[in-house]
Amino acid sequence: MSTMESIDERILRQTKLSVSRDLFNVRPSILNYDRFIPSRAHNNWETSYATISEGSRGPQPGKKAREGGEAGRDSSVYNIILRNEILGENNEDIKVQCDDRQALTPIKSRNLFKYGTPVKNEKTPVKTVQASPYSLSPLSVSSQRLLRSPHKATRKISRIPFKVLDAPELQDDFYLNLVDWSVQNVLSVGLGSCVYLWSACTSQVTRLCDLSSDGNVVTSVAWSERGHLVAVGTHNGYVTVWDVAVNKQVNKLQGHTARVGALAWNGDVLSSGSRDRLILQRDTRTPPTVTERRLVGHRQEVCGLKWSPDNQYLASGGNDNRLYVWNAQSLSPVQTYTDHLAAVKAIAWSPHHHGLLASGGGTADRCIRFWNTLTGQPMQCVDTGSQVCNLAWSKHSSELVSTHGYSQNQILVWKYPSLTQVAKLTGHSYRVLYLALSPDGEAIVTGAGDETLRFWNVFSKARSQKETRSVLSLYTGIR
């Protein structure tokens, strides 16, 4: 009897075991559980978990603020209001997110749900603001103050020119300088064998001179500092000086044996650079027979000339990839820069930083370089990606504009010294070879081989309230 009972018990035990195996071998889709309990074997309960990770939240609002102007600021304000209302923060300052240095970092990393005991931060006490019992706004006091706070209008640079003029026969030659803007708001343009004047005040066009009688072509134009004289360089090598008030030629300067592609005024002294590799300096008040100063140094055509704001130094660039700095007394260059890998036509002295010189290289170089002419040392360099044709500094802020050729034909506005791009303007279908700044310092005019002149508003007319202290100036440290 005991043997039979033991057998029955054994059979019952095996039956229960097989039933339990069949039960747990059923596919999960057939079973209907009322809840799911995950495995917590490897969880760390001391770690905080968030429902949404910081990396999956998309672009940060600070980045939008830098790229989108007003739209970026609205996005930052909206983000701060959400933090104030949902997370209990009391932030009232938009600068926390709109600051350039903190634009790409969130204000504070707070998760919506946390496991664990929160740790109090005794260094930064929480600011509590009591709401008025009579307020009808659903927002907190901090959010209301944020919305009522005034903000500086975001600077906007139009991507389209405000005026376009036809310029037939405007040459597509990198080594020429055929556009200049006078202090009297008159634009001079060399078109073929003629020089035309366009008044920005009246939009009236007059023809100054015509050189077709002797088969000559205009290769450069430059206004005097007072804006009453304009110098005209020619393909045959001579330079004529015209009085625009009476529309009369007052001087004819000879001495070059090849075309004159660069001109620069220093008071009544006119400097001219030519394909004959010479730079001649002549006083326009003296007769043409007076001996000129000859500056010898370049090994190929001189295509860029600019006097410093204090009229003490002359910077010259040539097709020999060299940049020279001359003083008003010496006949040999006092400084030589050979870092460029292509022709140096784009030259500009900074009106805000004493001794700061910017230069741009051609197609094989594509770089804008900055030089400390007080010590002769190179400073910064930025690769623009295309041929640098012209440079010009803003009169009111530490910014500069550059025009480019191969292969993007764009106009770039830079902030110095960060060298960040403020704007990129496109529209010319040919190389933007010519550039001139308006007398008020707000607009520029660009010319290209597509035979058009385009006018752009790129610089702010108001002077910057924050004074930029130049590390190049020797006088800022004197007390």
PAZAKOL-21527 format. One record per residue (C-alpha): residue number from 1; residue in three letters; x, y, z. Coordinates in steps of 0.02 Angstrom, whole numbers, plus 50000, padded with zeros to 5 digits. Example, Ala and Ser with C-alpha at 12.3 -4.5 7.8 and 13.67 -1.06 7.14 Angstrom:
[pt 1, 'ALA', [50615, 49775, 50390]];
[pt 2, 'SER', [50684, 49947, 50357]];
//
This chain:
[pt 1, 'MET', [50000, 50000, 50000]];
[pt 2, 'SER', [50141, 50119, 50040]];
[pt 3, 'THR', [50222, 50074, 49876]];
[pt 4, 'MET', [50064, 50118, 49779]];
[pt 5, 'GLU', [50047, 50284, 49872]];
[pt 6, 'SER', [50224, 50331, 49834]];
[pt 7, 'ILE', [50193, 50295, 49650]];
[pt 8, 'ASP', [50035, 50403, 49650]];
[pt 9, 'GLU', [50125, 50544, 49734]];
[pt 10, 'ARG', [50264, 50532, 49607]];
[pt 11, 'ILE', [50140, 50538, 49463]];
[pt 12, 'LEU', [50049, 50688, 49538]];
[pt 13, 'ARG', [50214, 50779, 49562]];
[pt 14, 'GLN', [50265, 50749, 49381]];
[pt 15, 'THR', [50094, 50805, 49320]];
[pt 16, 'LYS', [50107, 50970, 49417]];
[pt 17, 'LEU', [50282, 50998, 49350]];
[pt 18, 'SER', [50229, 50972, 49168]];
[pt 19, 'VAL', [50080, 51089, 49191]];
[pt 20, 'SER', [50190, 51223, 49261]];
[pt 21, 'ARG', [50314, 51203, 49116]];
[pt 22, 'ASP', [50175, 51216, 48988]];
[pt 23, 'LEU', [50109, 51371, 49074]];
[pt 24, 'PHE', [50274, 51463, 49068]];
[pt 25, 'ASN', [50313, 51407, 48890]];
[pt 26, 'VAL', [50158, 51494, 48822]];
[pt 27, 'ARG', [50197, 51641, 48705]];
[pt 28, 'PRO', [50188, 51812, 48792]];
[pt 29, 'SER', [50064, 51879, 48664]];
[pt 30, 'ILE', [49934, 51753, 48723]];
[pt 31, 'LEU', [49947, 51802, 48906]];
[pt 32, 'ASN', [49858, 51960, 48966]];
[pt 33, 'TYR', [49946, 52036, 49115]];
[pt 34, 'ASP', [49872, 52184, 49209]];
[pt 35, 'ARG', [50043, 52267, 49231]];
[pt 36, 'PHE', [50225, 52252, 49179]];
[pt 37, 'ILE', [50362, 52246, 49309]];
[pt 38, 'PRO', [50534, 52276, 49232]];
[pt 39, 'SER', [50693, 52200, 49295]];
[pt 40, 'ARG', [50783, 52317, 49416]];
[pt 41, 'ALA', [50935, 52209, 49443]];
[pt 42, 'HIS', [51056, 52333, 49367]];
[pt 43, 'ASN', [50972, 52498, 49414]];
[pt 44, 'ASN', [51063, 52627, 49517]];
[pt 45, 'TRP', [50935, 52714, 49626]];
[pt 46, 'GLU', [51057, 52853, 49671]];
[pt 47, 'THR', [51058, 52915, 49490]];
[pt 48, 'SER', [50932, 53047, 49432]];
[pt 49, 'TYR', [50826, 52999, 49282]];
[pt 50, 'ALA', [50733, 53118, 49167]];
[pt 51, 'THR', [50588, 53081, 49052]];
[pt 52, 'ILE', [50675, 53174, 48909]];
[pt 53, 'SER', [50863, 53178, 48889]];
[pt 54, 'GLU', [50953, 53342, 48858]];
[pt 55, 'GLY', [51025, 53279, 48694]];
[pt 56, 'SER', [50855, 53243, 48617]];
[pt 57, 'ARG', [50779, 53412, 48645]];
[pt 58, 'GLY', [50832, 53482, 48477]];
[pt 59, 'PRO', [50926, 53644, 48446]];
[pt 60, 'GLN', [50958, 53755, 48594]];
[pt 61, 'PRO', [50867, 53921, 48596]];
[pt 62, 'GLY', [51029, 54015, 48620]];
[pt 63, 'LYS', [51089, 53957, 48449]];
[pt 64, 'LYS', [50929, 54021, 48374]];
[pt 65, 'ALA', [50955, 54187, 48458]];
[pt 66, 'ARG', [51120, 54211, 48367]];
[pt 67, 'GLU', [51055, 54155, 48197]];
[pt 68, 'GLY', [50877, 54218, 48194]];
[pt 69, 'GLY', [50881, 54392, 48270]];
[pt 70, 'GLU', [50710, 54436, 48341]];
[pt 71, 'ALA', [50646, 54259, 48317]];
[pt 72, 'GLY', [50791, 54193, 48419]];
[pt 73, 'ARG', [50756, 54316, 48559]];
[pt 74, 'ASP', [50572, 54267, 48563]];
[pt 75, 'SER', [50623, 54086, 48575]];
[pt 76, 'SER', [50739, 54125, 48722]];
[pt 77, 'VAL', [50603, 54225, 48812]];
[pt 78, 'TYR', [50480, 54083, 48787]];
[pt 79, 'ASN', [50606, 53958, 48855]];
[pt 80, 'ILE', [50636, 54064, 49012]];
[pt 81, 'ILE', [50450, 54085, 49043]];
[pt 82, 'LEU', [50426, 53897, 49034]];
[pt 83, 'ARG', [50564, 53873, 49161]];
[pt 84, 'ASN', [50488, 54004, 49275]];
[pt 85, 'GLU', [50313, 53933, 49269]];
[pt 86, 'ILE', [50348, 53745, 49264]];
[pt 87, 'LEU', [50512, 53725, 49356]];
[pt 88, 'GLY', [50488, 53867, 49479]];
[pt 89, 'GLU', [50636, 53974, 49427]];
[pt 90, 'ASN', [50634, 54162, 49449]];
[pt 91, 'ASN', [50738, 54220, 49301]];
[pt 92, 'GLU', [50704, 54397, 49241]];
[pt 93, 'ASP', [50855, 54429, 49129]];
[pt 94, 'ILE', [50859, 54380, 48945]];
[pt 95, 'LYS', [51047, 54409, 48940]];
[pt 96, 'VAL', [51077, 54243, 49024]];
[pt 97, 'GLN', [51031, 54157, 48861]];
[pt 98, 'CYS', [51067, 54294, 48734]];
[pt 99, 'ASP', [51247, 54317, 48788]];
[pt 100, 'ASP', [51362, 54259, 48650]];
[pt 101, 'ARG', [51473, 54164, 48769]];
[pt 102, 'GLN', [51330, 54067, 48848]];
[pt 103, 'ALA', [51216, 54053, 48699]];
[pt 104, 'LEU', [51253, 53871, 48665]];
[pt 105, 'THR', [51232, 53813, 48846]];
[pt 106, 'PRO', [51066, 53793, 48936]];
[pt 107, 'ILE', [51030, 53904, 49085]];
[pt 108, 'LYS', [51014, 53762, 49207]];
[pt 109, 'SER', [51000, 53575, 49184]];
[pt 110, 'ARG', [50846, 53522, 49282]];
[pt 111, 'ASN', [50754, 53360, 49254]];
[pt 112, 'LEU', [50566, 53344, 49268]];
[pt 113, 'PHE', [50569, 53187, 49377]];
[pt 114, 'LYS', [50705, 53134, 49497]];
[pt 115, 'TYR', [50736, 52983, 49606]];
[pt 116, 'GLY', [50835, 53016, 49760]];
[pt 117, 'THR', [50851, 53151, 49891]];
[pt 118, 'PRO', [50882, 53325, 49819]];
[pt 119, 'VAL', [51033, 53417, 49884]];
[pt 120, 'LYS', [51011, 53598, 49935]];
[pt 121, 'ASN', [51130, 53726, 49864]];
[pt 122, 'GLU', [51171, 53846, 50004]];
[pt 123, 'LYS', [51280, 53958, 49896]];
[pt 124, 'THR', [51137, 54018, 49784]];
[pt 125, 'PRO', [50983, 54054, 49888]];
[pt 126, 'VAL', [50818, 54041, 49798]];
[pt 127, 'LYS', [50740, 54209, 49761]];
[pt 128, 'THR', [50558, 54215, 49808]];
[pt 129, 'VAL', [50446, 54345, 49731]];
[pt 130, 'GLN', [50272, 54373, 49800]];
[pt 131, 'ALA', [50135, 54396, 49672]];
[pt 132, 'SER', [50008, 54535, 49695]];
[pt 133, 'PRO', [49838, 54471, 49754]];
[pt 134, 'TYR', [49755, 54590, 49631]];
[pt 135, 'SER', [49851, 54529, 49477]];
[pt 136, 'LEU', [49745, 54447, 49341]];
[pt 137, 'SER', [49893, 54376, 49246]];
[pt 138, 'PRO', [49920, 54188, 49255]];
[pt 139, 'LEU', [50108, 54216, 49246]];
[pt 140, 'SER', [50224, 54239, 49392]];
[pt 141, 'VAL', [50299, 54406, 49438]];
[pt 142, 'SER', [50468, 54358, 49364]];
[pt 143, 'SER', [50391, 54314, 49197]];
[pt 144, 'GLN', [50291, 54475, 49195]];
[pt 145, 'ARG', [50447, 54578, 49227]];
[pt 146, 'LEU', [50537, 54484, 49090]];
[pt 147, 'LEU', [50401, 54525, 48964]];
[pt 148, 'ARG', [50397, 54708, 49015]];
[pt 149, 'SER', [50586, 54732, 49012]];
[pt 150, 'PRO', [50648, 54840, 48866]];
[pt 151, 'HIS', [50771, 54764, 48744]];
[pt 152, 'LYS', [50889, 54834, 48616]];
[pt 153, 'ALA', [50829, 54819, 48438]];
[pt 154, 'THR', [50918, 54682, 48343]];
[pt 155, 'ARG', [51028, 54744, 48202]];
[pt 156, 'LYS', [50968, 54689, 48031]];
[pt 157, 'ILE', [51071, 54692, 47872]];
[pt 158, 'SER', [50970, 54684, 47713]];
[pt 159, 'ARG', [51022, 54543, 47599]];
[pt 160, 'ILE', [50970, 54640, 47444]];
[pt 161, 'PRO', [51045, 54804, 47379]];
[pt 162, 'PHE', [50941, 54961, 47398]];
[pt 163, 'LYS', [50997, 55026, 47228]];
[pt 164, 'VAL', [51069, 54950, 47070]];
[pt 165, 'LEU', [51147, 55052, 46930]];
[pt 166, 'ASP', [51202, 54996, 46757]];
[pt 167, 'ALA', [51388, 55016, 46724]];
[pt 168, 'PRO', [51422, 54969, 46542]];
[pt 169, 'GLU', [51604, 54934, 46497]];
[pt 170, 'LEU', [51655, 54912, 46679]];
[pt 171, 'GLN', [51811, 54806, 46659]];
[pt 172, 'ASP', [51829, 54634, 46738]];
[pt 173, 'ASP', [52012, 54658, 46786]];
[pt 174, 'PHE', [52075, 54613, 46960]];
[pt 175, 'TYR', [52219, 54739, 46956]];
[pt 176, 'LEU', [52115, 54896, 46923]];
[pt 177, 'ASN', [52027, 55016, 47042]];
[pt 178, 'LEU', [51884, 55098, 46947]];
[pt 179, 'VAL', [51762, 55153, 47084]];
[pt 180, 'ASP', [51781, 55285, 47222]];
[pt 181, 'TRP', [51662, 55386, 47333]];
[pt 182, 'SER', [51703, 55564, 47385]];
[pt 183, 'VAL', [51667, 55654, 47548]];
[pt 184, 'GLN', [51547, 55764, 47449]];
[pt 185, 'ASN', [51440, 55610, 47413]];
[pt 186, 'VAL', [51488, 55596, 47230]];
[pt 187, 'LEU', [51534, 55429, 47151]];
[pt 188, 'SER', [51667, 55420, 47015]];
[pt 189, 'VAL', [51669, 55270, 46898]];
[pt 190, 'GLY', [51788, 55228, 46757]];
[pt 191, 'LEU', [51695, 55149, 46612]];
[pt 192, 'GLY', [51801, 55110, 46461]];
[pt 193, 'SER', [51887, 55270, 46407]];
[pt 194, 'CYS', [51771, 55386, 46507]];
[pt 195, 'VAL', [51750, 55438, 46688]];
[pt 196, 'TYR', [51573, 55471, 46749]];
[pt 197, 'LEU', [51515, 55558, 46907]];
[pt 198, 'TRP', [51355, 55508, 46995]];
[pt 199, 'SER', [51284, 55618, 47133]];
[pt 200, 'ALA', [51206, 55518, 47274]];
[pt 201, 'CYS', [51106, 55672, 47325]];
[pt 202, 'THR', [51026, 55712, 47157]];
[pt 203, 'SER', [51057, 55550, 47059]];
[pt 204, 'GLN', [51126, 55658, 46919]];
[pt 205, 'VAL', [51257, 55582, 46804]];
[pt 206, 'THR', [51391, 55687, 46718]];
[pt 207, 'ARG', [51537, 55638, 46609]];
[pt 208, 'LEU', [51701, 55706, 46675]];
[pt 209, 'CYS', [51822, 55657, 46536]];
[pt 210, 'ASP', [51840, 55553, 46379]];
[pt 211, 'LEU', [52009, 55478, 46331]];
[pt 212, 'SER', [51954, 55392, 46172]];
[pt 213, 'SER', [52034, 55526, 46063]];
[pt 214, 'ASP', [52209, 55454, 46094]];
[pt 215, 'GLY', [52152, 55274, 46111]];
[pt 216, 'ASN', [52175, 55272, 46300]];
[pt 217, 'VAL', [52077, 55178, 46436]];
[pt 218, 'VAL', [52041, 55224, 46617]];
[pt 219, 'THR', [52127, 55105, 46739]];
[pt 220, 'SER', [52101, 55191, 46908]];
[pt 221, 'VAL', [52010, 55335, 46993]];
[pt 222, 'ALA', [52034, 55415, 47164]];
[pt 223, 'TRP', [51957, 55565, 47252]];
[pt 224, 'SER', [52060, 55689, 47352]];
[pt 225, 'GLU', [52028, 55704, 47538]];
[pt 226, 'ARG', [51924, 55863, 47518]];
[pt 227, 'GLY', [51826, 55792, 47372]];
[pt 228, 'HIS', [51858, 55932, 47248]];
[pt 229, 'LEU', [51989, 55842, 47142]];
[pt 230, 'VAL', [51985, 55671, 47060]];
[pt 231, 'ALA', [52139, 55583, 46992]];
[pt 232, 'VAL', [52123, 55471, 46840]];
[pt 233, 'GLY', [52252, 55338, 46801]];
[pt 234, 'THR', [52268, 55280, 46621]];
[pt 235, 'HIS', [52326, 55130, 46522]];
[pt 236, 'ASN', [52462, 55235, 46437]];
[pt 237, 'GLY', [52546, 55272, 46604]];
[pt 238, 'TYR', [52504, 55455, 46639]];
[pt 239, 'VAL', [52389, 55523, 46774]];
[pt 240, 'THR', [52271, 55670, 46751]];
[pt 241, 'VAL', [52198, 55775, 46893]];
[pt 242, 'TRP', [52028, 55856, 46867]];
[pt 243, 'ASP', [51936, 55993, 46960]];
[pt 244, 'VAL', [51756, 55933, 46965]];
[pt 245, 'ALA', [51685, 56104, 47009]];
[pt 246, 'VAL', [51734, 56176, 46840]];
[pt 247, 'ASN', [51752, 56008, 46749]];
[pt 248, 'LYS', [51929, 56051, 46698]];
[pt 249, 'GLN', [52096, 55959, 46695]];
[pt 250, 'VAL', [52218, 56048, 46811]];
[pt 251, 'ASN', [52370, 55935, 46800]];
[pt 252, 'LYS', [52445, 55794, 46698]];
[pt 253, 'LEU', [52576, 55687, 46783]];
[pt 254, 'GLN', [52692, 55579, 46680]];
[pt 255, 'GLY', [52830, 55461, 46730]];
[pt 256, 'HIS', [52758, 55285, 46722]];
[pt 257, 'THR', [52794, 55176, 46572]];
[pt 258, 'ALA', [52643, 55060, 46596]];
[pt 259, 'ARG', [52464, 55068, 46656]];
[pt 260, 'VAL', [52425, 55149, 46824]];
[pt 261, 'GLY', [52308, 55033, 46921]];
[pt 262, 'ALA', [52319, 55106, 47098]];
[pt 263, 'LEU', [52305, 55284, 47165]];
[pt 264, 'ALA', [52308, 55356, 47343]];
[pt 265, 'TRP', [52298, 55536, 47405]];
[pt 266, 'ASN', [52392, 55610, 47554]];
[pt 267, 'GLY', [52338, 55791, 47563]];
[pt 268, 'ASP', [52400, 55866, 47399]];
[pt 269, 'VAL', [52524, 55725, 47369]];
[pt 270, 'LEU', [52466, 55590, 47250]];
[pt 271, 'SER', [52542, 55415, 47254]];
[pt 272, 'SER', [52524, 55306, 47100]];
[pt 273, 'GLY', [52566, 55122, 47073]];
[pt 274, 'SER', [52596, 55049, 46901]];
[pt 275, 'ARG', [52631, 54890, 46806]];
[pt 276, 'ASP', [52809, 54955, 46785]];
[pt 277, 'ARG', [52832, 54904, 46970]];
[pt 278, 'LEU', [52861, 55084, 47028]];
[pt 279, 'ILE', [52769, 55193, 47154]];
[pt 280, 'LEU', [52782, 55379, 47115]];
[pt 281, 'GLN', [52738, 55517, 47239]];
[pt 282, 'ARG', [52704, 55689, 47168]];
[pt 283, 'ASP', [52635, 55853, 47233]];
[pt 284, 'THR', [52490, 55905, 47121]];
[pt 285, 'ARG', [52519, 56089, 47160]];
[pt 286, 'THR', [52691, 56091, 47077]];
[pt 287, 'PRO', [52726, 56092, 46890]];
[pt 288, 'PRO', [52745, 55922, 46805]];
[pt 289, 'THR', [52930, 55954, 46781]];
[pt 290, 'VAL', [52968, 55938, 46967]];
[pt 291, 'THR', [53060, 55776, 47011]];
[pt 292, 'GLU', [52951, 55647, 47095]];
[pt 293, 'ARG', [52991, 55525, 47236]];
[pt 294, 'ARG', [53016, 55349, 47168]];
[pt 295, 'LEU', [52982, 55202, 47283]];
[pt 296, 'VAL', [53066, 55045, 47218]];
[pt 297, 'GLY', [53031, 54876, 47296]];
[pt 298, 'HIS', [52897, 54776, 47207]];
[pt 299, 'ARG', [52951, 54649, 47076]];
[pt 300, 'GLN', [52784, 54646, 46984]];
[pt 301, 'GLU', [52634, 54759, 46956]];
[pt 302, 'VAL', [52578, 54869, 47100]];
[pt 303, 'CYS', [52390, 54845, 47122]];
[pt 304, 'GLY', [52351, 54912, 47296]];
[pt 305, 'LEU', [52393, 55077, 47384]];
[pt 306, 'LYS', [52325, 55148, 47548]];
[pt 307, 'TRP', [52385, 55285, 47665]];
[pt 308, 'SER', [52364, 55262, 47853]];
[pt 309, 'PRO', [52235, 55372, 47943]];
[pt 310, 'ASP', [52374, 55482, 48014]];
[pt 311, 'ASN', [52452, 55501, 47840]];
[pt 312, 'GLN', [52620, 55438, 47903]];
[pt 313, 'TYR', [52631, 55268, 47820]];
[pt 314, 'LEU', [52591, 55202, 47647]];
[pt 315, 'ALA', [52545, 55019, 47622]];
[pt 316, 'SER', [52570, 54944, 47450]];
[pt 317, 'GLY', [52525, 54773, 47380]];
[pt 318, 'GLY', [52582, 54694, 47220]];
[pt 319, 'ASN', [52567, 54545, 47105]];
[pt 320, 'ASP', [52729, 54481, 47181]];
[pt 321, 'ASN', [52627, 54425, 47336]];
[pt 322, 'ARG', [52716, 54556, 47442]];
[pt 323, 'LEU', [52647, 54687, 47560]];
[pt 324, 'TYR', [52759, 54837, 47596]];
[pt 325, 'VAL', [52744, 54979, 47722]];
[pt 326, 'TRP', [52832, 55143, 47681]];
[pt 327, 'ASN', [52851, 55299, 47787]];
[pt 328, 'ALA', [52838, 55476, 47724]];
[pt 329, 'GLN', [53028, 55504, 47720]];
[pt 330, 'SER', [53113, 55341, 47670]];
[pt 331, 'LEU', [53133, 55282, 47491]];
[pt 332, 'SER', [53140, 55099, 47544]];
[pt 333, 'PRO', [53006, 54998, 47635]];
[pt 334, 'VAL', [53016, 54997, 47824]];
[pt 335, 'GLN', [52918, 54835, 47837]];
[pt 336, 'THR', [52897, 54686, 47721]];
[pt 337, 'TYR', [52766, 54550, 47737]];
[pt 338, 'THR', [52778, 54394, 47629]];
[pt 339, 'ASP', [52648, 54277, 47704]];
[pt 340, 'HIS', [52522, 54296, 47563]];
[pt 341, 'LEU', [52526, 54166, 47424]];
[pt 342, 'ALA', [52443, 54272, 47289]];
[pt 343, 'ALA', [52428, 54452, 47231]];
[pt 344, 'VAL', [52389, 54579, 47367]];
[pt 345, 'LYS', [52262, 54706, 47307]];
[pt 346, 'ALA', [52147, 54721, 47459]];
[pt 347, 'ILE', [52225, 54839, 47588]];
[pt 348, 'ALA', [52139, 54933, 47731]];
[pt 349, 'TRP', [52203, 55027, 47884]];
[pt 350, 'SER', [52095, 55019, 48039]];
[pt 351, 'PRO', [52029, 55189, 48097]];
[pt 352, 'HIS', [51999, 55119, 48273]];
[pt 353, 'HIS', [52161, 55024, 48312]];
[pt 354, 'HIS', [52320, 55122, 48291]];
[pt 355, 'GLY', [52443, 55031, 48178]];
[pt 356, 'LEU', [52323, 54890, 48128]];
[pt 357, 'LEU', [52331, 54844, 47944]];
[pt 358, 'ALA', [52222, 54716, 47854]];
[pt 359, 'SER', [52265, 54637, 47686]];
[pt 360, 'GLY', [52188, 54506, 47574]];
[pt 361, 'GLY', [52264, 54385, 47449]];
[pt 362, 'GLY', [52208, 54326, 47279]];
[pt 363, 'THR', [52142, 54159, 47218]];
[pt 364, 'ALA', [52290, 54053, 47275]];
[pt 365, 'ASP', [52288, 54131, 47449]];
[pt 366, 'ARG', [52107, 54178, 47493]];
[pt 367, 'CYS', [52157, 54240, 47666]];
[pt 368, 'ILE', [52130, 54403, 47759]];
[pt 369, 'ARG', [52281, 54439, 47869]];
[pt 370, 'PHE', [52303, 54569, 48005]];
[pt 371, 'TRP', [52469, 54651, 48046]];
[pt 372, 'ASN', [52537, 54751, 48192]];
[pt 373, 'THR', [52637, 54882, 48097]];
[pt 374, 'LEU', [52702, 54956, 48261]];
[pt 375, 'THR', [52802, 54798, 48296]];
[pt 376, 'GLY', [52801, 54718, 48123]];
[pt 377, 'GLN', [52721, 54559, 48189]];
[pt 378, 'PRO', [52579, 54460, 48107]];
[pt 379, 'MET', [52419, 54445, 48208]];
[pt 380, 'GLN', [52265, 54351, 48150]];
[pt 381, 'CYS', [52220, 54263, 47989]];
[pt 382, 'VAL', [52055, 54198, 47920]];
[pt 383, 'ASP', [52030, 54091, 47765]];
[pt 384, 'THR', [51882, 54162, 47669]];
[pt 385, 'GLY', [51871, 54021, 47542]];
[pt 386, 'SER', [51879, 54136, 47389]];
[pt 387, 'GLN', [51984, 54272, 47308]];
[pt 388, 'VAL', [51993, 54431, 47414]];
[pt 389, 'CYS', [51969, 54584, 47303]];
[pt 390, 'ASN', [51939, 54729, 47424]];
[pt 391, 'LEU', [51934, 54775, 47608]];
[pt 392, 'ALA', [51856, 54922, 47699]];
[pt 393, 'TRP', [51836, 54962, 47884]];
[pt 394, 'SER', [51680, 55036, 47961]];
[pt 395, 'LYS', [51699, 55215, 48020]];
[pt 396, 'HIS', [51595, 55191, 48177]];
[pt 397, 'SER', [51625, 55014, 48239]];
[pt 398, 'SER', [51761, 54883, 48239]];
[pt 399, 'GLU', [51696, 54792, 48085]];
[pt 400, 'LEU', [51757, 54773, 47908]];
[pt 401, 'VAL', [51684, 54718, 47742]];
[pt 402, 'SER', [51771, 54612, 47611]];
[pt 403, 'THR', [51724, 54578, 47430]];
[pt 404, 'HIS', [51771, 54418, 47343]];
[pt 405, 'GLY', [51795, 54341, 47172]];
[pt 406, 'TYR', [51828, 54161, 47125]];
[pt 407, 'SER', [51728, 54067, 47159]];
[pt 408, 'GLN', [51585, 54131, 47267]];
[pt 409, 'ASN', [51576, 54316, 47215]];
[pt 410, 'GLN', [51509, 54363, 47387]];
[pt 411, 'ILE', [51518, 54512, 47506]];
[pt 412, 'LEU', [51560, 54472, 47687]];
[pt 413, 'VAL', [51544, 54581, 47842]];
[pt 414, 'TRP', [51662, 54535, 47985]];
[pt 415, 'LYS', [51670, 54582, 48169]];
[pt 416, 'TYR', [51844, 54616, 48235]];
[pt 417, 'PRO', [51936, 54545, 48330]];
[pt 418, 'SER', [51825, 54390, 48344]];
[pt 419, 'LEU', [51822, 54377, 48152]];
[pt 420, 'THR', [51644, 54310, 48154]];
[pt 421, 'GLN', [51537, 54339, 48000]];
[pt 422, 'VAL', [51399, 54465, 48030]];
[pt 423, 'ALA', [51321, 54450, 47857]];
[pt 424, 'LYS', [51346, 54371, 47687]];
[pt 425, 'LEU', [51280, 54465, 47535]];
[pt 426, 'THR', [51263, 54392, 47362]];
[pt 427, 'GLY', [51196, 54460, 47199]];
[pt 428, 'HIS', [51342, 54491, 47081]];
[pt 429, 'SER', [51367, 54359, 46949]];
[pt 430, 'TYR', [51549, 54408, 46920]];
[pt 431, 'ARG', [51696, 54444, 47035]];
[pt 432, 'VAL', [51661, 54589, 47153]];
[pt 433, 'LEU', [51818, 54685, 47103]];
[pt 434, 'TYR', [51772, 54861, 47159]];
[pt 435, 'LEU', [51719, 54932, 47327]];
[pt 436, 'ALA', [51692, 55106, 47399]];
[pt 437, 'LEU', [51624, 55168, 47566]];
[pt 438, 'SER', [51496, 55308, 47579]];
[pt 439, 'PRO', [51549, 55469, 47667]];
[pt 440, 'ASP', [51428, 55437, 47812]];
[pt 441, 'GLY', [51504, 55264, 47837]];
[pt 442, 'GLU', [51337, 55173, 47826]];
[pt 443, 'ALA', [51328, 55109, 47646]];
[pt 444, 'ILE', [51447, 55032, 47522]];
[pt 445, 'VAL', [51446, 55018, 47334]];
[pt 446, 'THR', [51514, 54867, 47243]];
[pt 447, 'GLY', [51555, 54844, 47060]];
[pt 448, 'ALA', [51585, 54687, 46958]];
[pt 449, 'GLY', [51614, 54626, 46781]];
[pt 450, 'ASP', [51427, 54598, 46765]];
[pt 451, 'GLU', [51424, 54786, 46728]];
[pt 452, 'THR', [51319, 54834, 46879]];
[pt 453, 'LEU', [51347, 54943, 47032]];
[pt 454, 'ARG', [51255, 54884, 47187]];
[pt 455, 'PHE', [51226, 54987, 47344]];
[pt 456, 'TRP', [51210, 54900, 47513]];
[pt 457, 'ASN', [51174, 54957, 47691]];
[pt 458, 'VAL', [51298, 54857, 47794]];
[pt 459, 'PHE', [51365, 54966, 47936]];
[pt 460, 'SER', [51277, 55049, 48081]];
[pt 461, 'LYS', [51277, 55238, 48078]];
[pt 462, 'ALA', [51278, 55255, 48268]];
[pt 463, 'ARG', [51447, 55248, 48351]];
[pt 464, 'SER', [51471, 55101, 48469]];
[pt 465, 'GLN', [51444, 55148, 48651]];
[pt 466, 'LYS', [51571, 55021, 48709]];
[pt 467, 'GLU', [51744, 55091, 48677]];
[pt 468, 'THR', [51864, 54963, 48605]];
[pt 469, 'ARG', [52036, 54978, 48680]];
[pt 470, 'SER', [52170, 54938, 48555]];
[pt 471, 'VAL', [52318, 54837, 48614]];
[pt 472, 'LEU', [52417, 54914, 48473]];
[pt 473, 'SER', [52398, 55094, 48533]];
[pt 474, 'LEU', [52547, 55158, 48631]];
[pt 475, 'TYR', [52446, 55301, 48706]];
[pt 476, 'THR', [52310, 55206, 48797]];
[pt 477, 'GLY', [52428, 55156, 48937]];
[pt 478, 'ILE', [52488, 55334, 48975]];
[pt 479, 'ARG', [52408, 55411, 49129]];
//
